[in-house]
Amino acid sequence: MYILRYTIALWTLFLFSCSGSRSVSESRPVKRTGSTLWDARQLASFEKRLEQLRKQYHIPGISAGIVNEKQLVWKKGFGYADVEHRIRPDEYTVYQIASVTKTFGAILLMQQAEAGTLSLDDPISKYGINLGARWGSDPRIKLKHLMTHTAMGNTFNGFKPGYVFRYNGSWYGQLGKAIEKASGQSFGALLREKITIPLHMKNTVPSTDDSIAFALTGYDKAVFLKRVARPYDWKHRKLHPVTFRYGFNPGAGIMSNVADLAFYSVAIDEQRFLSDSSWQRMTTPYTTPKGKTIQYGLGWFVKKYRGMKVLWHTGWWFGYSALFVKIPEKDLTFILLANSQDLSRPFYHIVRPIPGLGLGFFNPFRRNLNKTLKASKFAVAFLDHFAD
């Protein structure tokens, strides 16, 4: 049996080396950097914890994966992608990844900066961006302020940009105007040309609700939707299917799965998108003019964990949520996708509407996103089992 397994492994390696395409292999066991195997007991403990958390947060289904040494070394589905039809999720199940889209948008914008077609110090007015209200097209607001969520300011500093972190996904989405003017292509077309087609990310597409952008894929919408997890919300002590339209821009709206995001993670590790200097700039926390370091770089949350840099982004919207975590020093990426918003709920300060007073009191961004990845018990489970 040992000889047979060894022969199969060698033959698989030979076929992979001759294929000519870069792909994420799934044939090897889960490993730590340094080639120490994660034992079965440790992995079982991790899976048990994820399942406990899924039930605790009333999440119908989760697809999860870990990438190490350029491979999707572990993947698993929990619960149901479709509760009514008892369909189990796996690494190929598609979800809306919400604000994890921002990492893609940041890469495409930085590519334009490298090409010299735009500068992060360009004022937003150069690209016809108008933020409305008191901000409008204020010439003090630069592209870098939208990327770092520091454009808003506050009443104490006269709404001067660059000084205060206030997460604003809608404003981040306005970066699409700069990307499109600089490149001469739509955000969706550029996404396909620079990322999804070269990486063979066949299930990573613009939101199916954006008919123009989705049409770029050439897919039949009805056929593609069969791959997508059904979205739910937990309310009145019961799971309810939800219907919601999802836009598409650099701030949100990409649909993907664990298998494709593993390709994406490997390409990041191989520095296939940007120069090292651009990548380091993206993944360095922004520092305000007063010397305060915030928790965000250019399109990524950036924090230290036990002295190691951790890059991450959460995604949240009605019916879906996501978590994408990279620990470069450990050569580890954790991918978690869910078909309810409750995977990412701990990152947001949720205010429920008060009956009779309308929706004005519902604002998930009323304060800020939590500053630490450890706000998520799912992230803590990953860190505890694999990052220590």
N, C-alpha and C positions, 0 to 999 in steps of 0.2 A: 504493500500500500504506500509506504514511504517513497519507494522508487517511482511509482506511478505518479504520485503528487508532485515529486521533484521534476519529472519529465514534462508534465503538463505545465508547470510553472515556467520552465525554460522555453517551451514552445510558445506560450503566451507572450513572454518577454520578447521573443524573436519576431512574432507577428506585429507587436506594438512598435518595435523599433523600425520595422520596414514600412509602416503605414504612411509615414510622411506627414502626418497631422499631429498637432499637439492636442492631447485629450487627457482627461482625468481618469486614470485607471482606478478600478474598484476591486482588484483581485488580491491585494495584499492585506494583511491584518492591521488593525489599529496599532499605531506605534507612538511612542514618545520620541521627541528629538533625542538622538543619542542611541536609537534603536533598542530601547528597553520596552518590551511588550506591556501594554495595559492588560492586566489579567482579567479573566472573565468575571470574577467577583466584583471588581471595580466598575466594569462596564455595566453589569447587571444592576449595581447600586445606583449608577447614574440614570439608567433607563427607568428604574423604579421611582426615582425622585422626580423625573420629568412627568411621568404619568400621574403621580400624586399632585403635582402642581397644576397639570391640565385639568384635573377634576376639581381642585380647589378653586380655580378661576373659571370654572364652567365653560371651558373651551371645547368645542365639539371635536376639532381635529388639528393635529400638528404634524408637520414634516420637519425632520431635523437631520443635520449632517455635521461631520467634523472633517476638515481638510488638513492633511499633514503630508509633508514630502511630496507635494504635487499630486496627491491622490485624495479622492473622497473615501477615506478609510473607514468611516462608520456612517450609516444612514438608517433611519427608522421612521415609520409612521405610527402615530398614536391616535386613537379615537376614530372619528369618521370625517371624511371629506364631504359626504352627503349622509346626514343622519337618517333621513326618511328611507333611503335606498340601501343603507348599511354599506356604503362604499368606503373602503379603507384608503387612507392617503399613503403615498410613498414619495420617493425623491423626485418623481416625475410629475407629481400633482402641482398644478399651477395656482398661484395666489397673487393678489395685488400686494406688492411689497411697499407701497406707500412711500414714506420719506427715505427709505433706503435708496430710492431713485436719486436723491441728492448727491450721493457718491458718484454716480454715473455723470450727472450734470456737471459736477466739479471737474471731473477728468476731461470732459469735452471742452469746457471753457478754458482750462489750463493748456490744453493742446493749442487752442487759438492764441493764447498768450505766448506760448513757445514759438508759434509761427509768426508772431509779430503783427497779427491782424487786429489785436486789441491789447489793452493794458488794464490790469486790475485797478489801476489808479484813474482810469477814465471815469468821468462823471456819468451818472445814469442818464442824464439828459441827452448825451451823445447818441443814445440808442432808443430814444423816444419812450423811456420808462417814466411813468407817472404813478407815484405811490398814493396819490389822493390826499385829502384832508390837509393838515398843516405841512405835510412833507412834500407833496407834489413831485416836481423834478428838481428839488433843491440841489444846486451845483456842488454843495459840500458833500453830498452823498455819492460815494464811489462804488464801483462794482464790488470791490473787496468788502465793503460794508454789508452788502446784501449776502455775500458768500459766508461771512462770519456772524451774521445776525446781530450786527452792531449798528444798523442804520437808524434805529428808532430814537435813541436818546431818551430823555425824560424832561419833566418840567423843571428839574433842579439844574440842568445844564443847558436850558434853552433848546432842547431837542437836537443838540449837536451830535453828529454821527461819530462812531468810533470808540465811544467811551463805555457803553453799557450793552451787555448781552441780553437781547430780548428775542427769543426764538420766534420766527415768523415765516412759516412755510409758503404763504401766499406771495410774500415779497421775494423770497428766494426763487420762486417760479418765474418771476419777471426776468431772470437772467437769460431765459430763452430768447428774448429779443436781441440781446447782445450776441449770443451764440449764432443766431441766424443771420444777423447783419454782417458779422465778421466772417462767417464761413460761406455765406451765400446759399446755404441749405437749411431746410427745416430741421428742428431738433430731432424729430423722428428719423429723418433720412440720415443725419449725421450719426445718430446712435447706431443704426444698422451698419453704416459704412465702416465706422471706426471700432465698434465693439462687438455687436452681436453676430454679424456675419463672419468676421475673421476668427472668432472664438467658437463658431458652430453652436451658438446659443439659440437653438431652434424654437425653444419655448419661451423666449424672452421677447416680449412685444409691447408696443404701446397699448394703453387701455383699450379694450374692445368698444368702449363707449365713445372713443374719439374715432369716428368712422374714417376720417381722412388719413390720420396717422396710422391706424391699424391696417388700412388698405395697402400700405407700403409693403406689408409682409406677403401679400398675395394669398393669404389664408382665407378659407371660408369661415366666417365668424361662427356660424352654428356648429361647425365641426370642432373648431378650436375650443369653444365653450364647454365641450364635453370633457376637456382635460382640467377644467377649472374647479377648484373646491367651492362648494356652495357657501355663501356668507351667512352668519348667524349673529344674533345678539341675545344675551341673557337678561331677561327682564320678567318681573312678576314670577320669579322662581321657575322659569321655563325658558328653553331655547326657542327662539323664533327666527325663521328665515327673514332676511332683510333684503330690500331692494334699494339700491343707491347708485347714482351715476358717478363715475370716476373720471376726472379730467386727466390731462396728460401734459406735462411740462417738466423742466429740470428739477422741480421740487417734489413731484410725486406722479404716479400714474403708470409706472412700469409694472408689467405682470411677468412673473418668472417662477422658477422652481429651484429646489435644492441642487439638483444635478447641474443646472446651468450656472447657478451662483458659485458652484465649486470651480467651474471653468474660469469664471470672472476672478475669483480669489487667486487662482494659480497665475493668471496673467498679470495681476497686480504684483505678486511676489517675483515674477520674472522681469518686472519693469518693462513690460511691453507697451505701456501707454505713454509714459512720460520719462523725462530725464530724471536722474537721481536728485538734482537740485530742485526741480519742480515738485517732485514727490515729497521731499523733505519740507518744502515750504507749505504744501498742503496739509501735512500731518504734524505741523508744529503749532501748538496753541497760540492763538492771536493775543498780542499784547497791546493794551490800550496806550494812548499817548501819555497817560500817567503811570505807566509801568505795571498795570494790573494784568495778570494772565488769566484769560477766561478758559472755559472748558471745551472750546471749539476751535478747529483750525479752518481750513477751506473745504467745507463739505463733509467734514468728519468730526465727531467728538473725539477728543484726545485726552487721556488721563494716564496716570501711573498706577500700577498695581504691583506691590512688592518690588518696586524699583524698575519694573518693566513697562515700556510704553504699550498702551492698549488703545486700539483704534476701533470705533464702533459707531453704529447708527441704528436707531430704532425707527420703526414705521408704524403708524396708527391711523386708521380711519374706520368708518362704520363697516363692520363685517369682516375686517381683516387687520392683521398686525404682523410685524416682522422684527427680527433682531439679527444683526450681522456684526460679528465680533472678530477682530484680528489681533493676535499677539505675535508680532514678528519675531521676537527673540526666542519664542518657543516653537515657531513655525506652525502655529495653530490658527485655524479659523473655525468659528462656530456659527452655523446657519440655522435659524429657527423661523418657520413660517406657520401662521395660524389662520383659521377661517372664522375668527371673531376678533374684536378689538382688544380683548382682555389680556392677551399676551403682553401688550405694551402699556396697559393701564397704569402700572406703578410709576411710569415715567411722567405722567401727566397729573395735574391737579384738577380733577374733574369736579365741576359744579353742576349738579342736576337742576333742571328748570323747576321753579316754584309754581305749583298748580295755580292757574288763574292769572299768572303774570307773564305768560308767554315764554319765548325762548331766549330772551335777553340775558338770562342768568346762566345760560349754558355756554361756557367758554373754557375749553380744555387748556388754553394757553394763558389763563388769567394771570399767572405769575411767571413761571418758567418751567422748562423741562428740568427734572431733577439733574443735579450736576454729576452724579456718580452712576456708573454702570451697575453698582451693587444695589441700586433701588429695585432691580429686577431679581426675584428669587430664581428665575431660570438662569440668569447670568451667574448668580452666586453658585448654583449647582455646578455649572461648567467650570468656574474658577476653582472651586473646592476640589473637584475630581481630577482636573487635568493641568491646572496652571501653577499649582504649588510645587 
